[in-house]
Amino acid sequence: MVIFDANFLLLLLDPDVDVPADPATGQPLTRAKARVEHLIAGLSQSYELR
């Protein structure tokens, strides 16, 4: 089972949402939306293999 929070879902569903800040630097996370899309693609593949 995989669980996501609202921030993750907003990045996935809303193209205009602001990306969260990196706690270490205070700067917006780099490639946040691409990372979310990559995670979803990987999870989709792993569930297709079952």
mmCIF entry with sequence, helices, sheets and N, C-alpha, C, O atoms, coordinates in Angstrom:
data_MODEL
# 
_entry.id   MODEL 
# 
_entity.id                         1 
_entity.type                       polymer 
_entity.pdbx_number_of_molecules   1 
# 
_entity_poly.entity_id                      1 
_entity_poly.type                           'polypeptide(L)' 
_entity_poly.nstd_linkage                   no 
_entity_poly.nstd_monomer                   no 
_entity_poly.pdbx_seq_one_letter_code       MVIFDANFLLLLLDPDVDVPADPATGQPLTRAKARVEHLIAGLSQSYELR 
_entity_poly.pdbx_seq_one_letter_code_can   MVIFDANFLLLLLDPDVDVPADPATGQPLTRAKARVEHLIAGLSQSYELR 
_entity_poly.pdbx_strand_id                 A 
# 
loop_
_entity_poly_seq.entity_id 
_entity_poly_seq.num 
_entity_poly_seq.mon_id 
_entity_poly_seq.hetero 
1 1  MET n 
1 2  VAL n 
1 3  ILE n 
1 4  PHE n 
1 5  ASP n 
1 6  ALA n 
1 7  ASN n 
1 8  PHE n 
1 9  LEU n 
1 10 LEU n 
1 11 LEU n 
1 12 LEU n 
1 13 LEU n 
1 14 ASP n 
1 15 PRO n 
1 16 ASP n 
1 17 VAL n 
1 18 ASP n 
1 19 VAL n 
1 20 PRO n 
1 21 ALA n 
1 22 ASP n 
1 23 PRO n 
1 24 ALA n 
1 25 THR n 
1 26 GLY n 
1 27 GLN n 
1 28 PRO n 
1 29 LEU n 
1 30 THR n 
1 31 ARG n 
1 32 ALA n 
1 33 LYS n 
1 34 ALA n 
1 35 ARG n 
1 36 VAL n 
1 37 GLU n 
1 38 HIS n 
1 39 LEU n 
1 40 ILE n 
1 41 ALA n 
1 42 GLY n 
1 43 LEU n 
1 44 SER n 
1 45 GLN n 
1 46 SER n 
1 47 TYR n 
1 48 GLU n 
1 49 LEU n 
1 50 ARG n 
# 
_struct_asym.id          A 
_struct_asym.entity_id   1 
# 
loop_
_struct_conf.conf_type_id 
_struct_conf.id 
_struct_conf.pdbx_PDB_helix_id 
_struct_conf.beg_label_comp_id 
_struct_conf.beg_label_asym_id 
_struct_conf.beg_label_seq_id 
_struct_conf.pdbx_beg_PDB_ins_code 
_struct_conf.end_label_comp_id 
_struct_conf.end_label_asym_id 
_struct_conf.end_label_seq_id 
_struct_conf.pdbx_end_PDB_ins_code 
_struct_conf.beg_auth_comp_id 
_struct_conf.beg_auth_asym_id 
_struct_conf.beg_auth_seq_id 
_struct_conf.end_auth_comp_id 
_struct_conf.end_auth_asym_id 
_struct_conf.end_auth_seq_id 
_struct_conf.pdbx_PDB_helix_class 
_struct_conf.details 
_struct_conf.pdbx_PDB_helix_length 
HELX_P HELX_P1 AA1 ALA A 6  ? LEU A 13 ? ALA A 6  LEU A 13 1 ? 8  
HELX_P HELX_P2 AA2 ALA A 32 ? GLU A 48 ? ALA A 32 GLU A 48 1 ? 17 
# 
_struct_conf_type.id          HELX_P 
_struct_conf_type.criteria    ? 
_struct_conf_type.reference   ? 
# 
loop_
_atom_site.group_PDB 
_atom_site.id 
_atom_site.type_symbol 
_atom_site.label_atom_id 
_atom_site.label_alt_id 
_atom_site.label_comp_id 
_atom_site.label_asym_id 
_atom_site.label_entity_id 
_atom_site.label_seq_id 
_atom_site.pdbx_PDB_ins_code 
_atom_site.Cartn_x 
_atom_site.Cartn_y 
_atom_site.Cartn_z 
_atom_site.occupancy 
_atom_site.B_iso_or_equiv 
_atom_site.pdbx_formal_charge 
_atom_site.auth_seq_id 
_atom_site.auth_comp_id 
_atom_site.auth_asym_id 
_atom_site.auth_atom_id 
_atom_site.pdbx_PDB_model_num 
ATOM 1   N N  . MET A 1 1  ? 0.843  -1.169  0.000   1.00 0.00 ? 1  MET A N  1 
ATOM 2   C CA . MET A 1 1  ? 0.000  0.000   0.000   1.00 0.00 ? 1  MET A CA 1 
ATOM 3   C C  . MET A 1 1  ? 0.894  1.240   0.000   1.00 0.00 ? 1  MET A C  1 
ATOM 4   O O  . MET A 1 1  ? 1.902  1.303   0.704   1.00 0.00 ? 1  MET A O  1 
ATOM 5   N N  . VAL A 1 2  ? 0.501  2.214   -0.802  1.00 0.00 ? 2  VAL A N  1 
ATOM 6   C CA . VAL A 1 2  ? 1.235  3.477   -0.889  1.00 0.00 ? 2  VAL A CA 1 
ATOM 7   C C  . VAL A 1 2  ? 0.275  4.597   -0.522  1.00 0.00 ? 2  VAL A C  1 
ATOM 8   O O  . VAL A 1 2  ? -0.851 4.649   -1.018  1.00 0.00 ? 2  VAL A O  1 
ATOM 9   N N  . ILE A 1 3  ? 0.722  5.489   0.347   1.00 0.00 ? 3  ILE A N  1 
ATOM 10  C CA . ILE A 1 3  ? -0.106 6.609   0.793   1.00 0.00 ? 3  ILE A CA 1 
ATOM 11  C C  . ILE A 1 3  ? 0.620  7.911   0.481   1.00 0.00 ? 3  ILE A C  1 
ATOM 12  O O  . ILE A 1 3  ? 1.827  8.023   0.696   1.00 0.00 ? 3  ILE A O  1 
ATOM 13  N N  . PHE A 1 4  ? -0.123 8.900   -0.031  1.00 0.00 ? 4  PHE A N  1 
ATOM 14  C CA . PHE A 1 4  ? 0.440  10.204  -0.348  1.00 0.00 ? 4  PHE A CA 1 
ATOM 15  C C  . PHE A 1 4  ? -0.315 11.287  0.404   1.00 0.00 ? 4  PHE A C  1 
ATOM 16  O O  . PHE A 1 4  ? -1.497 11.126  0.710   1.00 0.00 ? 4  PHE A O  1 
ATOM 17  N N  . ASP A 1 5  ? 0.358  12.382  0.700   1.00 0.00 ? 5  ASP A N  1 
ATOM 18  C CA . ASP A 1 5  ? -0.310 13.495  1.363   1.00 0.00 ? 5  ASP A CA 1 
ATOM 19  C C  . ASP A 1 5  ? -0.836 14.487  0.331   1.00 0.00 ? 5  ASP A C  1 
ATOM 20  O O  . ASP A 1 5  ? -0.619 14.321  -0.869  1.00 0.00 ? 5  ASP A O  1 
ATOM 21  N N  . ALA A 1 6  ? -1.519 15.505  0.803   1.00 0.00 ? 6  ALA A N  1 
ATOM 22  C CA . ALA A 1 6  ? -2.144 16.479  -0.088  1.00 0.00 ? 6  ALA A CA 1 
ATOM 23  C C  . ALA A 1 6  ? -1.121 17.228  -0.924  1.00 0.00 ? 6  ALA A C  1 
ATOM 24  O O  . ALA A 1 6  ? -1.394 17.542  -2.082  1.00 0.00 ? 6  ALA A O  1 
ATOM 25  N N  . ASN A 1 7  ? 0.043  17.522  -0.375  1.00 0.00 ? 7  ASN A N  1 
ATOM 26  C CA . ASN A 1 7  ? 1.078  18.237  -1.131  1.00 0.00 ? 7  ASN A CA 1 
ATOM 27  C C  . ASN A 1 7  ? 1.495  17.444  -2.361  1.00 0.00 ? 7  ASN A C  1 
ATOM 28  O O  . ASN A 1 7  ? 1.655  18.003  -3.446  1.00 0.00 ? 7  ASN A O  1 
ATOM 29  N N  . PHE A 1 8  ? 1.666  16.163  -2.187  1.00 0.00 ? 8  PHE A N  1 
ATOM 30  C CA . PHE A 1 8  ? 2.039  15.296  -3.297  1.00 0.00 ? 8  PHE A CA 1 
ATOM 31  C C  . PHE A 1 8  ? 0.947  15.310  -4.363  1.00 0.00 ? 8  PHE A C  1 
ATOM 32  O O  . PHE A 1 8  ? 1.230  15.447  -5.553  1.00 0.00 ? 8  PHE A O  1 
ATOM 33  N N  . LEU A 1 9  ? -0.289 15.167  -3.928  1.00 0.00 ? 9  LEU A N  1 
ATOM 34  C CA . LEU A 1 9  ? -1.390 15.133  -4.882  1.00 0.00 ? 9  LEU A CA 1 
ATOM 35  C C  . LEU A 1 9  ? -1.545 16.455  -5.613  1.00 0.00 ? 9  LEU A C  1 
ATOM 36  O O  . LEU A 1 9  ? -1.867 16.465  -6.801  1.00 0.00 ? 9  LEU A O  1 
ATOM 37  N N  . LEU A 1 10 ? -1.323 17.566  -4.933  1.00 0.00 ? 10 LEU A N  1 
ATOM 38  C CA . LEU A 1 10 ? -1.396 18.863  -5.603  1.00 0.00 ? 10 LEU A CA 1 
ATOM 39  C C  . LEU A 1 10 ? -0.333 18.985  -6.684  1.00 0.00 ? 10 LEU A C  1 
ATOM 40  O O  . LEU A 1 10 ? -0.610 19.496  -7.769  1.00 0.00 ? 10 LEU A O  1 
ATOM 41  N N  . LEU A 1 11 ? 0.871  18.524  -6.404  1.00 0.00 ? 11 LEU A N  1 
ATOM 42  C CA . LEU A 1 11 ? 1.927  18.560  -7.415  1.00 0.00 ? 11 LEU A CA 1 
ATOM 43  C C  . LEU A 1 11 ? 1.545  17.716  -8.625  1.00 0.00 ? 11 LEU A C  1 
ATOM 44  O O  . LEU A 1 11 ? 1.892  18.053  -9.757  1.00 0.00 ? 11 LEU A O  1 
ATOM 45  N N  . LEU A 1 12 ? 0.845  16.644  -8.391  1.00 0.00 ? 12 LEU A N  1 
ATOM 46  C CA . LEU A 1 12 ? 0.452  15.754  -9.469  1.00 0.00 ? 12 LEU A CA 1 
ATOM 47  C C  . LEU A 1 12 ? -0.714 16.325  -10.285 1.00 0.00 ? 12 LEU A C  1 
ATOM 48  O O  . LEU A 1 12 ? -0.744 16.185  -11.508 1.00 0.00 ? 12 LEU A O  1 
ATOM 49  N N  . LEU A 1 13 ? -1.656 16.958  -9.618  1.00 0.00 ? 13 LEU A N  1 
ATOM 50  C CA . LEU A 1 13 ? -2.904 17.342  -10.266 1.00 0.00 ? 13 LEU A CA 1 
ATOM 51  C C  . LEU A 1 13 ? -3.002 18.792  -10.701 1.00 0.00 ? 13 LEU A C  1 
ATOM 52  O O  . LEU A 1 13 ? -3.751 19.101  -11.627 1.00 0.00 ? 13 LEU A O  1 
ATOM 53  N N  . ASP A 1 14 ? -2.267 19.688  -10.059 1.00 0.00 ? 14 ASP A N  1 
ATOM 54  C CA . ASP A 1 14 ? -2.399 21.123  -10.346 1.00 0.00 ? 14 ASP A CA 1 
ATOM 55  C C  . ASP A 1 14 ? -1.104 21.658  -10.944 1.00 0.00 ? 14 ASP A C  1 
ATOM 56  O O  . ASP A 1 14 ? -0.107 21.784  -10.234 1.00 0.00 ? 14 ASP A O  1 
ATOM 57  N N  . PRO A 1 15 ? -1.100 21.974  -12.236 1.00 0.00 ? 15 PRO A N  1 
ATOM 58  C CA . PRO A 1 15 ? 0.136  22.438  -12.875 1.00 0.00 ? 15 PRO A CA 1 
ATOM 59  C C  . PRO A 1 15 ? 0.604  23.805  -12.384 1.00 0.00 ? 15 PRO A C  1 
ATOM 60  O O  . PRO A 1 15 ? 1.755  24.176  -12.611 1.00 0.00 ? 15 PRO A O  1 
ATOM 61  N N  . ASP A 1 16 ? -0.265 24.560  -11.717 1.00 0.00 ? 16 ASP A N  1 
ATOM 62  C CA . ASP A 1 16 ? 0.102  25.903  -11.270 1.00 0.00 ? 16 ASP A CA 1 
ATOM 63  C C  . ASP A 1 16 ? 0.481  25.978  -9.790  1.00 0.00 ? 16 ASP A C  1 
ATOM 64  O O  . ASP A 1 16 ? 0.759  27.065  -9.284  1.00 0.00 ? 16 ASP A O  1 
ATOM 65  N N  . VAL A 1 17 ? 0.495  24.856  -9.099  1.00 0.00 ? 17 VAL A N  1 
ATOM 66  C CA . VAL A 1 17 ? 0.792  24.870  -7.672  1.00 0.00 ? 17 VAL A CA 1 
ATOM 67  C C  . VAL A 1 17 ? 2.268  25.222  -7.435  1.00 0.00 ? 17 VAL A C  1 
ATOM 68  O O  . VAL A 1 17 ? 3.138  24.841  -8.218  1.00 0.00 ? 17 VAL A O  1 
ATOM 69  N N  . ASP A 1 18 ? 2.532  25.940  -6.367  1.00 0.00 ? 18 ASP A N  1 
ATOM 70  C CA . ASP A 1 18 ? 3.916  26.245  -5.995  1.00 0.00 ? 18 ASP A CA 1 
ATOM 71  C C  . ASP A 1 18 ? 4.568  24.999  -5.417  1.00 0.00 ? 18 ASP A C  1 
ATOM 72  O O  . ASP A 1 18 ? 3.944  24.252  -4.663  1.00 0.00 ? 18 ASP A O  1 
ATOM 73  N N  . VAL A 1 19 ? 5.819  24.783  -5.774  1.00 0.00 ? 19 VAL A N  1 
ATOM 74  C CA . VAL A 1 19 ? 6.528  23.619  -5.245  1.00 0.00 ? 19 VAL A CA 1 
ATOM 75  C C  . VAL A 1 19 ? 7.002  23.927  -3.825  1.00 0.00 ? 19 VAL A C  1 
ATOM 76  O O  . VAL A 1 19 ? 7.279  25.083  -3.506  1.00 0.00 ? 19 VAL A O  1 
ATOM 77  N N  . PRO A 1 20 ? 7.097  22.918  -2.981  1.00 0.00 ? 20 PRO A N  1 
ATOM 78  C CA . PRO A 1 20 ? 7.545  23.143  -1.606  1.00 0.00 ? 20 PRO A CA 1 
ATOM 79  C C  . PRO A 1 20 ? 9.019  23.519  -1.550  1.00 0.00 ? 20 PRO A C  1 
ATOM 80  O O  . PRO A 1 20 ? 9.776  23.286  -2.492  1.00 0.00 ? 20 PRO A O  1 
ATOM 81  N N  . ALA A 1 21 ? 9.401  24.103  -0.430  1.00 0.00 ? 21 ALA A N  1 
ATOM 82  C CA . ALA A 1 21 ? 10.792 24.517  -0.223  1.00 0.00 ? 21 ALA A CA 1 
ATOM 83  C C  . ALA A 1 21 ? 11.601 23.358  0.348   1.00 0.00 ? 21 ALA A C  1 
ATOM 84  O O  . ALA A 1 21 ? 11.095 22.548  1.125   1.00 0.00 ? 21 ALA A O  1 
ATOM 85  N N  . ASP A 1 22 ? 12.854 23.297  -0.050  1.00 0.00 ? 22 ASP A N  1 
ATOM 86  C CA . ASP A 1 22 ? 13.801 22.341  0.511   1.00 0.00 ? 22 ASP A CA 1 
ATOM 87  C C  . ASP A 1 22 ? 14.122 22.804  1.925   1.00 0.00 ? 22 ASP A C  1 
ATOM 88  O O  . ASP A 1 22 ? 14.573 23.936  2.099   1.00 0.00 ? 22 ASP A O  1 
ATOM 89  N N  . PRO A 1 23 ? 13.907 21.971  2.946   1.00 0.00 ? 23 PRO A N  1 
ATOM 90  C CA . PRO A 1 23 ? 14.161 22.406  4.319   1.00 0.00 ? 23 PRO A CA 1 
ATOM 91  C C  . PRO A 1 23 ? 15.628 22.775  4.578   1.00 0.00 ? 23 PRO A C  1 
ATOM 92  O O  . PRO A 1 23 ? 15.922 23.590  5.451   1.00 0.00 ? 23 PRO A O  1 
ATOM 93  N N  . ALA A 1 24 ? 16.531 22.178  3.825   1.00 0.00 ? 24 ALA A N  1 
ATOM 94  C CA . ALA A 1 24 ? 17.953 22.446  4.044   1.00 0.00 ? 24 ALA A CA 1 
ATOM 95  C C  . ALA A 1 24 ? 18.378 23.800  3.494   1.00 0.00 ? 24 ALA A C  1 
ATOM 96  O O  . ALA A 1 24 ? 19.253 24.455  4.061   1.00 0.00 ? 24 ALA A O  1 
ATOM 97  N N  . THR A 1 25 ? 17.760 24.225  2.385   1.00 0.00 ? 25 THR A N  1 
ATOM 98  C CA . THR A 1 25 ? 18.202 25.463  1.736   1.00 0.00 ? 25 THR A CA 1 
ATOM 99  C C  . THR A 1 25 ? 17.166 26.575  1.757   1.00 0.00 ? 25 THR A C  1 
ATOM 100 O O  . THR A 1 25 ? 17.504 27.748  1.601   1.00 0.00 ? 25 THR A O  1 
ATOM 101 N N  . GLY A 1 26 ? 15.902 26.207  1.950   1.00 0.00 ? 26 GLY A N  1 
ATOM 102 C CA . GLY A 1 26 ? 14.837 27.194  1.880   1.00 0.00 ? 26 GLY A CA 1 
ATOM 103 C C  . GLY A 1 26 ? 14.440 27.543  0.458   1.00 0.00 ? 26 GLY A C  1 
ATOM 104 O O  . GLY A 1 26 ? 13.536 28.352  0.251   1.00 0.00 ? 26 GLY A O  1 
ATOM 105 N N  . GLN A 1 27 ? 15.096 26.951  -0.518  1.00 0.00 ? 27 GLN A N  1 
ATOM 106 C CA . GLN A 1 27 ? 14.804 27.183  -1.935  1.00 0.00 ? 27 GLN A CA 1 
ATOM 107 C C  . GLN A 1 27 ? 13.761 26.172  -2.424  1.00 0.00 ? 27 GLN A C  1 
ATOM 108 O O  . GLN A 1 27 ? 13.645 25.081  -1.866  1.00 0.00 ? 27 GLN A O  1 
ATOM 109 N N  . PRO A 1 28 ? 13.007 26.532  -3.460  1.00 0.00 ? 28 PRO A N  1 
ATOM 110 C CA . PRO A 1 28 ? 12.050 25.552  -3.997  1.00 0.00 ? 28 PRO A CA 1 
ATOM 111 C C  . PRO A 1 28 ? 12.771 24.287  -4.468  1.00 0.00 ? 28 PRO A C  1 
ATOM 112 O O  . PRO A 1 28 ? 13.875 24.345  -5.009  1.00 0.00 ? 28 PRO A O  1 
ATOM 113 N N  . LEU A 1 29 ? 12.123 23.153  -4.248  1.00 0.00 ? 29 LEU A N  1 
ATOM 114 C CA . LEU A 1 29 ? 12.695 21.886  -4.692  1.00 0.00 ? 29 LEU A CA 1 
ATOM 115 C C  . LEU A 1 29 ? 12.865 21.891  -6.203  1.00 0.00 ? 29 LEU A C  1 
ATOM 116 O O  . LEU A 1 29 ? 12.008 22.387  -6.936  1.00 0.00 ? 29 LEU A O  1 
ATOM 117 N N  . THR A 1 30 ? 13.963 21.342  -6.652  1.00 0.00 ? 30 THR A N  1 
ATOM 118 C CA . THR A 1 30 ? 14.210 21.277  -8.094  1.00 0.00 ? 30 THR A CA 1 
ATOM 119 C C  . THR A 1 30 ? 13.471 20.082  -8.682  1.00 0.00 ? 30 THR A C  1 
ATOM 120 O O  . THR A 1 30 ? 13.452 19.002  -8.091  1.00 0.00 ? 30 THR A O  1 
ATOM 121 N N  . ARG A 1 31 ? 12.875 20.278  -9.827  1.00 0.00 ? 31 ARG A N  1 
ATOM 122 C CA . ARG A 1 31 ? 12.194 19.227  -10.586 1.00 0.00 ? 31 ARG A CA 1 
ATOM 123 C C  . ARG A 1 31 ? 11.155 18.471  -9.753  1.00 0.00 ? 31 ARG A C  1 
ATOM 124 O O  . ARG A 1 31 ? 10.977 17.267  -9.939  1.00 0.00 ? 31 ARG A O  1 
ATOM 125 N N  . ALA A 1 32 ? 10.475 19.154  -8.848  1.00 0.00 ? 32 ALA A N  1 
ATOM 126 C CA . ALA A 1 32 ? 9.520  18.496  -7.950  1.00 0.00 ? 32 ALA A CA 1 
ATOM 127 C C  . ALA A 1 32 ? 8.420  17.786  -8.733  1.00 0.00 ? 32 ALA A C  1 
ATOM 128 O O  . ALA A 1 32 ? 8.094  16.635  -8.440  1.00 0.00 ? 32 ALA A O  1 
ATOM 129 N N  . LYS A 1 33 ? 7.852  18.457  -9.715  1.00 0.00 ? 33 LYS A N  1 
ATOM 130 C CA . LYS A 1 33 ? 6.765  17.848  -10.489 1.00 0.00 ? 33 LYS A CA 1 
ATOM 131 C C  . LYS A 1 33 ? 7.266  16.652  -11.294 1.00 0.00 ? 33 LYS A C  1 
ATOM 132 O O  . LYS A 1 33 ? 6.575  15.639  -11.402 1.00 0.00 ? 33 LYS A O  1 
ATOM 133 N N  . ALA A 1 34 ? 8.454  16.769  -11.854 1.00 0.00 ? 34 ALA A N  1 
ATOM 134 C CA . ALA A 1 34 ? 9.026  15.649  -12.612 1.00 0.00 ? 34 ALA A CA 1 
ATOM 135 C C  . ALA A 1 34 ? 9.310  14.468  -11.691 1.00 0.00 ? 34 ALA A C  1 
ATOM 136 O O  . ALA A 1 34 ? 9.149  13.317  -12.097 1.00 0.00 ? 34 ALA A O  1 
ATOM 137 N N  . ARG A 1 35 ? 9.724  14.736  -10.472 1.00 0.00 ? 35 ARG A N  1 
ATOM 138 C CA . ARG A 1 35 ? 9.980  13.657  -9.514  1.00 0.00 ? 35 ARG A CA 1 
ATOM 139 C C  . ARG A 1 35 ? 8.696  12.918  -9.165  1.00 0.00 ? 35 ARG A C  1 
ATOM 140 O O  . ARG A 1 35 ? 8.682  11.690  -9.080  1.00 0.00 ? 35 ARG A O  1 
ATOM 141 N N  . VAL A 1 36 ? 7.620  13.667  -8.963  1.00 0.00 ? 36 VAL A N  1 
ATOM 142 C CA . VAL A 1 36 ? 6.332  13.057  -8.647  1.00 0.00 ? 36 VAL A CA 1 
ATOM 143 C C  . VAL A 1 36 ? 5.873  12.196  -9.817  1.00 0.00 ? 36 VAL A C  1 
ATOM 144 O O  . VAL A 1 36 ? 5.431  11.064  -9.618  1.00 0.00 ? 36 VAL A O  1 
ATOM 145 N N  . GLU A 1 37 ? 5.972  12.717  -11.020 1.00 0.00 ? 37 GLU A N  1 
ATOM 146 C CA . GLU A 1 37 ? 5.564  11.957  -12.203 1.00 0.00 ? 37 GLU A CA 1 
ATOM 147 C C  . GLU A 1 37 ? 6.399  10.686  -12.364 1.00 0.00 ? 37 GLU A C  1 
ATOM 148 O O  . GLU A 1 37 ? 5.875  9.637   -12.739 1.00 0.00 ? 37 GLU A O  1 
ATOM 149 N N  . HIS A 1 38 ? 7.691  10.785  -12.081 1.00 0.00 ? 38 HIS A N  1 
ATOM 150 C CA . HIS A 1 38 ? 8.571  9.617   -12.173 1.00 0.00 ? 38 HIS A CA 1 
ATOM 151 C C  . HIS A 1 38 ? 8.180  8.559   -11.131 1.00 0.00 ? 38 HIS A C  1 
ATOM 152 O O  . HIS A 1 38 ? 8.168  7.365   -11.428 1.00 0.00 ? 38 HIS A O  1 
ATOM 153 N N  . LEU A 1 39 ? 7.864  8.999   -9.929  1.00 0.00 ? 39 LEU A N  1 
ATOM 154 C CA . LEU A 1 39 ? 7.448  8.060   -8.886  1.00 0.00 ? 39 LEU A CA 1 
ATOM 155 C C  . LEU A 1 39 ? 6.156  7.354   -9.288  1.00 0.00 ? 39 LEU A C  1 
ATOM 156 O O  . LEU A 1 39 ? 6.040  6.138   -9.137  1.00 0.00 ? 39 LEU A O  1 
ATOM 157 N N  . ILE A 1 40 ? 5.196  8.105   -9.793  1.00 0.00 ? 40 ILE A N  1 
ATOM 158 C CA . ILE A 1 40 ? 3.934  7.510   -10.223 1.00 0.00 ? 40 ILE A CA 1 
ATOM 159 C C  . ILE A 1 40 ? 4.167  6.497   -11.345 1.00 0.00 ? 40 ILE A C  1 
ATOM 160 O O  . ILE A 1 40 ? 3.575  5.418   -11.339 1.00 0.00 ? 40 ILE A O  1 
ATOM 161 N N  . ALA A 1 41 ? 5.025  6.839   -12.304 1.00 0.00 ? 41 ALA A N  1 
ATOM 162 C CA . ALA A 1 41 ? 5.326  5.917   -13.401 1.00 0.00 ? 41 ALA A CA 1 
ATOM 163 C C  . ALA A 1 41 ? 5.964  4.633   -12.873 1.00 0.00 ? 41 ALA A C  1 
ATOM 164 O O  . ALA A 1 41 ? 5.613  3.537   -13.310 1.00 0.00 ? 41 ALA A O  1 
ATOM 165 N N  . GLY A 1 42 ? 6.891  4.769   -11.944 1.00 0.00 ? 42 GLY A N  1 
ATOM 166 C CA . GLY A 1 42 ? 7.539  3.591   -11.372 1.00 0.00 ? 42 GLY A CA 1 
ATOM 167 C C  . GLY A 1 42 ? 6.572  2.727   -10.587 1.00 0.00 ? 42 GLY A C  1 
ATOM 168 O O  . GLY A 1 42 ? 6.619  1.501   -10.678 1.00 0.00 ? 42 GLY A O  1 
ATOM 169 N N  . LEU A 1 43 ? 5.694  3.358   -9.815  1.00 0.00 ? 43 LEU A N  1 
ATOM 170 C CA . LEU A 1 43 ? 4.699  2.591   -9.065  1.00 0.00 ? 43 LEU A CA 1 
ATOM 171 C C  . LEU A 1 43 ? 3.721  1.906   -10.010 1.00 0.00 ? 43 LEU A C  1 
ATOM 172 O O  . LEU A 1 43 ? 3.310  0.771   -9.772  1.00 0.00 ? 43 LEU A O  1 
ATOM 173 N N  . SER A 1 44 ? 3.355  2.589   -11.068 1.00 0.00 ? 44 SER A N  1 
ATOM 174 C CA . SER A 1 44 ? 2.436  1.995   -12.043 1.00 0.00 ? 44 SER A CA 1 
ATOM 175 C C  . SER A 1 44 ? 3.046  0.753   -12.667 1.00 0.00 ? 44 SER A C  1 
ATOM 176 O O  . SER A 1 44 ? 2.370  -0.261  -12.841 1.00 0.00 ? 44 SER A O  1 
ATOM 177 N N  . GLN A 1 45 ? 4.318  0.835   -13.002 1.00 0.00 ? 45 GLN A N  1 
ATOM 178 C CA . GLN A 1 45 ? 5.000  -0.319  -13.583 1.00 0.00 ? 45 GLN A CA 1 
ATOM 179 C C  . GLN A 1 45 ? 5.063  -1.471  -12.595 1.00 0.00 ? 45 GLN A C  1 
ATOM 180 O O  . GLN A 1 45 ? 4.816  -2.617  -12.971 1.00 0.00 ? 45 GLN A O  1 
ATOM 181 N N  . SER A 1 46 ? 5.389  -1.190  -11.341 1.00 0.00 ? 46 SER A N  1 
ATOM 182 C CA . SER A 1 46 ? 5.536  -2.271  -10.368 1.00 0.00 ? 46 SER A CA 1 
ATOM 183 C C  . SER A 1 46 ? 4.201  -2.947  -10.096 1.00 0.00 ? 46 SER A C  1 
ATOM 184 O O  . SER A 1 46 ? 4.170  -4.151  -9.839  1.00 0.00 ? 46 SER A O  1 
ATOM 185 N N  . TYR A 1 47 ? 3.100  -2.209  -10.146 1.00 0.00 ? 47 TYR A N  1 
ATOM 186 C CA . TYR A 1 47 ? 1.796  -2.828  -9.932  1.00 0.00 ? 47 TYR A CA 1 
ATOM 187 C C  . TYR A 1 47 ? 1.321  -3.578  -11.172 1.00 0.00 ? 47 TYR A C  1 
ATOM 188 O O  . TYR A 1 47 ? 0.541  -4.522  -11.050 1.00 0.00 ? 47 TYR A O  1 
ATOM 189 N N  . GLU A 1 48 ? 1.771  -3.184  -12.355 1.00 0.00 ? 48 GLU A N  1 
ATOM 190 C CA . GLU A 1 48 ? 1.421  -3.910  -13.579 1.00 0.00 ? 48 GLU A CA 1 
ATOM 191 C C  . GLU A 1 48 ? 2.112  -5.264  -13.621 1.00 0.00 ? 48 GLU A C  1 
ATOM 192 O O  . GLU A 1 48 ? 1.595  -6.205  -14.224 1.00 0.00 ? 48 GLU A O  1 
ATOM 193 N N  . LEU A 1 49 ? 3.274  -5.373  -12.988 1.00 0.00 ? 49 LEU A N  1 
ATOM 194 C CA . LEU A 1 49 ? 4.047  -6.610  -13.023 1.00 0.00 ? 49 LEU A CA 1 
ATOM 195 C C  . LEU A 1 49 ? 3.464  -7.672  -12.112 1.00 0.00 ? 49 LEU A C  1 
ATOM 196 O O  . LEU A 1 49 ? 3.822  -8.844  -12.230 1.00 0.00 ? 49 LEU A O  1 
ATOM 197 N N  . ARG A 1 50 ? 2.592  -7.298  -11.225 1.00 0.00 ? 50 ARG A N  1 
ATOM 198 C CA . ARG A 1 50 ? 2.026  -8.280  -10.271 1.00 0.00 ? 50 ARG A CA 1 
ATOM 199 C C  . ARG A 1 50 ? 1.014  -9.163  -10.907 1.00 0.00 ? 50 ARG A C  1 
ATOM 200 O O  . ARG A 1 50 ? 0.451  -10.034 -10.243 1.00 0.00 ? 50 ARG A O  1 
# 
